[in-house]
Amino acid sequence: MTESKKNGLSYADAGVDIDAGNALVDRIKPAAKRTTRSGVMSGLGGFGALFDLKGAGYQDPILVGATDGVGTKLRIAIDTGEVDGVGIDLVAMCVNDLVCQGAEPLFFLDYFATGKLELDQAARIIEGIAEGCVRSGCALIGGETAEMPGMYPEGDFDLAGFAVGAMERGTELPKDVREGDVLLGLASDGVHSNGYSLVRRVVETSGLDWEADCPWGEGSLGAALLAPTRLYVKSCLSVLKAGHLRALAHITGGGLTENIPRVLPEGLGVEINLNSWSLPGVFQWLASQGGIVERELLKTFNSGIGMVLVVPQDKADASAALLKEQGETVFTIGRVTKTPGVAYSGSLL
């Protein structure tokens, strides 16, 4: 009888290292602790995470949930080894959606899955998630790390996130959008987390690799394309709390063309002046290198505008000032009209 048969198989022999999982939890506890906010009742390690809505200051709350991933941007992070920012992306994709409903993000849960747990890689990813939570004012109160041999090629991983927010009853968005309201566009920090299947196709046809010099800026091409999604939560909440906000549209997949109509009442549309902001270099390069026409650019990418606020005309200047105080770059990009759909004037290209 062989020694292995004599001793029997273990979970580690099957490719799952429970000790590594425990070591990861210990390493990320300080990162999770950084995200603690009012309402948090328990830390990592339990079978569930507790949150006290009254402790967070709510009297008659409505809960709002959002879940998302990072898409094929993960492929670039895996191939380059630059994984620190994708956790921020994961949080941003969830909490930027929550705030569009008028909700304050309260807590976040993550799901990280891989074939073999690499402690440093996993810790860097989850520390990025914690950083995203800190920037958006929500708490990382739990999650799942799944080591699944045979499910993922070596070095690969997948991420998903789930966020819960709250608002007082009757304060939900969109609300009272009307003709003449002004559209304020907030600058994006690059491609964010949508359209990366097309991005990767363009890079492939360009003949460049991820280590190549960035054609439109400093550093490598891979690092530039991994710029994390911008978190708009705190700046948008400042306008919401001032009573100036009628609607918010997070510009994700579908671009300006498809996301703005989601917050408009039936019978209304928008006019957008494409000359009101400059197309960032990354999109200029993608359009030029890939032969992407303006219509496709506006329907696939954020094209430099990551969030759109709809505000009353007489509150537009005050709203813009609040947003700038929060560090946003603000453009007045258009207005609400009585013609359904999105009408564009001017040109980005």
Buried (B, 14 or more C-beta within 10 A) or exposed (E): EEEEEEEEEEEEEEEBBEEBBEBBBEBBEEBBBEBBBEBBEEBBEEEEBEBEBEEBEBEEBBEBEBBBBBBBBBBBBBBBEBBBBBBBBBBBBBBBBBBBBBBBBBBBBBBBBBBBBBEEBBBBBBBBBBBBBBBBBBBBBBBEBBBBEEEBEEEBBBBBBBBBBBBBEEBEBBBEBEEEBBBBBBBBBBBBBBBBEBBBEBBEEBEBEBEEEBBBBEEBBBBBBBBBBBBBBBBBBBBBEEEBBBBBBBBBBBBBBBBBBEBBEEEBBBBBBBEBBEBBBBBBBBBEBBEBEBEBBBBBBBBBBBBBBBBBEEBBEBBBEBBEEBEBBBBBBBBBBEEBEBEBEEEBE
